[in-house]
Amino acid sequence: MSANTNNNVPVLETQHLVKRFGGLTATNDVNFTLASNGRLHAIIGPNGAGKTTFFNLISGRLKPTSGKILFKGEDITGYSTHRIARLGISRTLQIKSVFDALSVEDNIWIAAQAKMAGWHPLRSARHFPDTQRRVDKVIEEVGLQEIAKREAGTLSYGDVALLEMGIALASDPELLLLDEPICGMSPKETQRTVEKIVELSKLVNVILIEHDMEVVFDVADDITVMAQGGILAQGSPSEIASNHEVREAYLGFDEDDDGELAIMPNEQDIGQPSKGAHSNG
């Protein structure tokens, strides 16, 4: 996977980003910078805070009403999803997005073909010598070697999530956007997937939208809190945990047996989705 070698240029930057749907402002004056490589950045906030809309703007699924989006210094505002993907931004979706009738390997083949065969869907990526190596590498990176030949429709929920990450990684991105990747998982599946996300964050820049506060505060290097379409706070987990605005607006808090602050999600504000459900962020 690629890395941004110019540390003076942010990997991603948004400037006064606004998205309106009629009278509804989904994102409001969002100024965001992802400057460091090898760090896991989490975005949290109640449902409706603008998190998924923010991802949709970055990935080109939506066009901003105003403001700019810069990727490695290049203004990508208004670019198509395909153009943005080819530049190096890839994402997973809240909804299942795999081909059930195809194998794990073939699902990743299709994604690799789009990148390596120059977006010619009828040309076999197997004609390109680097494609097999890329597919094999991605399958190993997401830990699906033992089930590479199985049809995607037979996979567990956790394995599908890993496959979706593999599909996103097939294009060799420099920035990976993960939208609630552990939603609906069992504790065992969650642990496995989170461990894989942490591993991947050492290879590629990762921004994670997540409602599970325990996971976020355990693994994130940096956290951005969104509320009502804007950014409420940004900082390290400890800085966010001690931010009074965040605690009043978003998090419940208590003290544990050692007298230390214990972060707990305020479920009424967060709107934590039930198992198997997907929120609209």
C-alpha positions as CSV (number, residue, x, y, z in Angstrom):
1,M,0.0,0.0,0.0
2,S,1.1,3.5,-0.7
3,A,2.0,6.2,1.8
4,N,2.1,9.9,1.6
5,T,5.8,10.7,1.7
6,N,5.5,14.5,1.9
7,N,4.7,14.9,5.6
8,N,4.2,18.7,5.1
9,V,1.1,18.1,3.0
10,P,-1.9,16.7,4.8
11,V,-3.3,13.4,3.4
12,L,-6.8,14.9,3.6
13,E,-8.1,18.4,4.3
14,T,-11.5,19.9,4.1
15,Q,-12.1,23.6,4.2
16,H,-15.4,25.1,5.3
17,L,-17.2,22.1,3.9
18,V,-21.0,22.5,3.6
19,K,-23.7,20.2,2.3
20,R,-27.3,21.2,2.2
21,F,-30.4,19.2,1.2
22,G,-33.0,21.8,0.7
23,G,-33.4,23.4,4.1
24,L,-31.4,20.8,5.9
25,T,-27.8,21.4,6.5
26,A,-26.1,18.0,6.8
27,T,-22.5,19.3,7.2
28,N,-21.8,22.8,8.3
29,D,-18.4,24.5,7.9
30,V,-16.4,21.4,8.5
31,N,-12.6,22.0,8.7
32,F,-10.8,18.7,9.0
33,T,-7.2,17.7,8.6
34,L,-5.6,14.3,8.5
35,A,-1.9,15.0,8.6
36,S,-0.2,11.9,10.0
37,N,0.5,8.5,8.5
38,G,0.2,5.3,10.5
39,R,-2.5,6.6,12.8
40,L,-6.1,5.5,13.3
41,H,-8.5,8.4,13.2
42,A,-12.0,7.9,14.5
43,I,-15.1,10.0,13.9
44,I,-17.9,9.8,16.4
45,G,-21.2,11.5,17.0
46,P,-24.9,10.9,17.3
47,N,-27.0,9.6,14.4
48,G,-27.7,12.5,12.1
49,A,-24.5,14.3,13.1
50,G,-23.2,14.3,9.5
51,K,-20.6,11.6,9.7
52,T,-21.7,9.5,6.7
53,T,-22.5,12.6,4.7
54,F,-18.9,13.7,5.4
55,F,-17.7,10.3,4.0
56,N,-19.9,10.6,1.0
57,L,-18.5,14.1,0.2
58,I,-14.9,12.9,0.6
59,S,-15.5,9.8,-1.7
60,G,-17.4,11.7,-4.3
61,R,-20.8,10.1,-3.8
62,L,-22.1,13.6,-3.0
63,K,-21.1,17.0,-4.2
64,P,-20.6,19.8,-1.6
65,T,-22.8,22.8,-1.6
66,S,-19.7,24.9,-0.8
67,G,-16.2,24.4,0.6
68,K,-13.1,22.5,-0.6
69,I,-11.8,18.9,-0.3
70,L,-8.0,18.5,-0.7
71,F,-6.3,15.1,-1.1
72,K,-2.5,15.3,-0.8
73,G,-2.8,18.9,-1.7
74,E,-4.9,18.4,-4.8
75,D,-8.3,20.0,-4.9
76,I,-10.7,17.1,-5.6
77,T,-13.9,18.9,-4.9
78,G,-16.6,17.7,-7.2
79,Y,-14.6,14.8,-8.6
80,S,-16.4,11.6,-9.6
81,T,-16.3,8.6,-7.3
82,H,-14.2,6.7,-9.9
83,R,-11.7,9.5,-10.2
84,I,-11.3,9.8,-6.5
85,A,-10.9,6.1,-6.1
86,R,-8.2,6.0,-8.7
87,L,-6.4,8.9,-6.9
88,G,-6.3,6.7,-3.8
89,I,-9.4,7.1,-1.6
90,S,-11.4,3.9,-0.9
91,R,-14.3,3.2,1.4
92,T,-16.6,0.6,2.8
93,L,-20.3,1.2,3.1
94,Q,-22.8,0.7,5.9
95,I,-24.8,-1.7,3.7
96,K,-23.6,-5.0,2.3
97,S,-21.8,-4.5,-1.0
98,V,-20.4,-7.9,-2.2
99,F,-21.4,-10.3,-5.0
100,D,-22.9,-13.2,-3.1
101,A,-22.5,-15.7,-6.0
102,L,-18.8,-15.0,-6.5
103,S,-15.9,-16.3,-4.4
104,V,-14.0,-14.1,-1.9
105,E,-11.1,-14.1,-4.4
106,D,-13.3,-13.1,-7.4
107,N,-14.9,-10.3,-5.4
108,I,-11.4,-8.9,-4.8
109,W,-10.4,-9.6,-8.4
110,I,-13.2,-7.3,-9.7
111,A,-12.0,-4.5,-7.5
112,A,-8.4,-5.0,-8.5
113,Q,-9.4,-5.1,-12.1
114,A,-11.0,-1.7,-11.9
115,K,-7.7,-0.2,-10.7
116,M,-5.1,-2.3,-12.6
117,A,-7.0,-2.8,-15.9
118,G,-7.8,0.8,-16.4
119,W,-11.5,0.6,-15.8
120,H,-12.2,-1.8,-18.6
121,P,-14.8,-4.1,-17.1
122,L,-14.8,-6.7,-19.9
123,R,-11.0,-7.2,-19.8
124,S,-9.7,-9.9,-17.5
125,A,-7.4,-8.6,-14.8
126,R,-5.7,-12.0,-15.0
127,H,-4.0,-10.6,-18.2
128,F,-2.0,-8.3,-16.0
129,P,1.0,-9.9,-14.2
130,D,0.7,-7.8,-11.0
131,T,-2.9,-8.4,-10.4
132,Q,-2.7,-11.9,-8.9
133,R,0.0,-10.8,-6.5
134,R,-2.1,-7.9,-5.5
135,V,-5.2,-10.0,-4.9
136,D,-3.2,-12.6,-2.9
137,K,-1.7,-9.9,-0.8
138,V,-5.0,-8.3,0.0
139,I,-6.5,-11.7,0.9
140,E,-3.7,-12.2,3.3
141,E,-3.9,-8.7,4.8
142,V,-7.5,-9.2,5.7
143,G,-7.0,-12.8,6.9
144,L,-9.3,-14.6,4.5
145,Q,-6.7,-17.1,3.0
146,E,-8.6,-20.2,4.2
147,I,-11.9,-19.2,2.6
148,A,-10.7,-17.5,-0.5
149,K,-12.5,-19.9,-2.8
150,R,-15.8,-19.8,-0.9
151,E,-18.9,-18.0,-2.2
152,A,-19.4,-14.6,-0.5
153,G,-23.0,-15.5,0.2
154,T,-22.0,-18.3,2.5
155,L,-19.8,-16.2,4.7
156,S,-20.4,-15.1,8.3
157,Y,-21.2,-11.5,9.0
158,G,-17.7,-10.9,10.3
159,D,-16.1,-12.5,7.3
160,V,-18.2,-10.3,4.9
161,A,-17.0,-7.2,6.7
162,L,-13.4,-8.4,6.2
163,L,-14.1,-9.1,2.5
164,E,-15.6,-5.6,2.1
165,M,-12.3,-4.2,3.6
166,G,-10.4,-6.4,1.1
167,I,-12.5,-5.0,-1.8
168,A,-11.7,-1.5,-0.6
169,L,-8.0,-2.3,-0.3
170,A,-7.7,-4.0,-3.7
171,S,-7.2,-0.6,-5.4
172,D,-4.1,0.0,-3.2
173,P,-5.5,3.2,-1.6
174,E,-3.6,5.8,0.4
175,L,-6.8,6.6,2.5
176,L,-9.3,4.0,3.7
177,L,-12.7,5.2,4.9
178,L,-14.5,2.6,7.1
179,D,-18.1,3.3,7.9
180,E,-19.3,1.4,11.0
181,P,-17.4,-1.8,10.1
182,I,-18.3,-3.7,13.3
183,C,-22.0,-2.8,13.4
184,G,-24.1,-5.9,14.2
185,M,-21.1,-8.2,15.0
186,S,-20.7,-10.7,17.8
187,P,-18.1,-9.9,20.4
188,K,-15.7,-12.5,18.9
189,E,-16.2,-11.0,15.4
190,T,-15.8,-7.5,16.7
191,Q,-12.4,-8.4,18.4
192,R,-11.1,-10.0,15.2
193,T,-12.2,-7.2,12.9
194,V,-10.9,-4.5,15.2
195,E,-7.5,-6.2,15.4
196,K,-7.4,-6.3,11.6
197,I,-8.3,-2.6,11.4
198,V,-5.5,-1.7,13.8
199,E,-3.0,-3.7,11.7
200,L,-4.2,-2.1,8.5
201,S,-3.9,1.4,10.0
202,K,-0.1,0.8,10.1
203,L,-0.1,0.3,6.4
204,V,-2.6,2.8,5.1
205,N,-4.3,6.0,6.5
206,V,-7.6,5.0,8.1
207,I,-10.6,7.1,9.1
208,L,-13.2,5.1,11.0
209,I,-16.8,6.0,11.8
210,E,-17.9,4.0,14.8
211,H,-20.6,4.1,17.5
212,D,-18.9,1.6,19.9
213,M,-17.2,4.0,22.3
214,E,-15.2,1.2,24.0
215,V,-13.6,0.3,20.7
216,V,-13.0,3.9,19.7
217,F,-11.3,4.9,22.9
218,D,-9.3,1.7,23.0
219,V,-7.8,1.8,19.5
220,A,-8.0,5.3,18.0
221,D,-5.0,7.6,18.0
222,D,-7.1,10.7,17.3
223,I,-10.9,11.4,17.5
224,T,-13.1,13.9,15.9
225,V,-16.5,14.5,17.5
226,M,-19.3,15.7,15.1
227,A,-22.7,17.1,16.2
228,Q,-25.4,18.8,14.2
229,G,-23.3,18.7,11.1
230,G,-20.2,20.4,12.5
231,I,-17.1,19.5,14.4
232,L,-17.6,19.8,18.2
233,A,-14.1,18.7,19.2
234,Q,-10.9,17.0,17.9
235,G,-8.0,15.5,19.8
236,S,-6.5,12.4,21.5
237,P,-8.8,10.0,23.3
238,S,-7.8,11.4,26.6
239,E,-8.4,15.0,25.4
240,I,-11.9,14.0,24.1
241,A,-12.7,12.1,27.3
242,S,-11.9,15.2,29.4
243,N,-13.7,17.7,27.1
244,H,-16.7,19.1,29.0
245,E,-18.5,20.1,25.8
246,V,-18.3,16.6,24.5
247,R,-19.3,15.0,27.8
248,E,-22.3,17.3,28.1
249,A,-23.4,16.9,24.5
250,Y,-22.6,13.3,23.7
251,L,-21.0,11.1,26.4
252,G,-22.2,9.9,29.7
253,F,-19.5,9.8,32.3
254,D,-18.9,8.1,35.7
255,E,-15.9,7.1,37.9
256,D,-14.7,3.6,38.1
257,D,-13.6,1.8,41.3
258,D,-10.1,3.4,41.0
259,G,-11.6,6.9,40.8
260,E,-10.7,7.2,37.1
261,L,-13.0,8.6,34.5
262,A,-14.9,5.8,32.7
263,I,-16.3,6.7,29.3
264,M,-19.7,5.4,28.6
265,P,-21.9,6.1,25.6
266,N,-25.1,7.9,26.2
267,E,-27.4,5.6,24.3
268,Q,-30.3,8.0,24.0
269,D,-28.1,10.6,22.3
270,I,-26.0,8.1,20.3
271,G,-28.9,6.2,18.9
272,Q,-26.8,3.0,19.1
273,P,-28.1,0.7,16.3
274,S,-29.4,-2.7,17.4
275,K,-27.6,-5.8,16.2
276,G,-27.7,-6.1,12.5
277,A,-29.1,-2.6,12.0
278,H,-27.4,0.2,10.1
279,S,-27.6,3.8,11.0
280,N,-27.5,6.8,8.6
281,G,-24.8,8.7,10.6
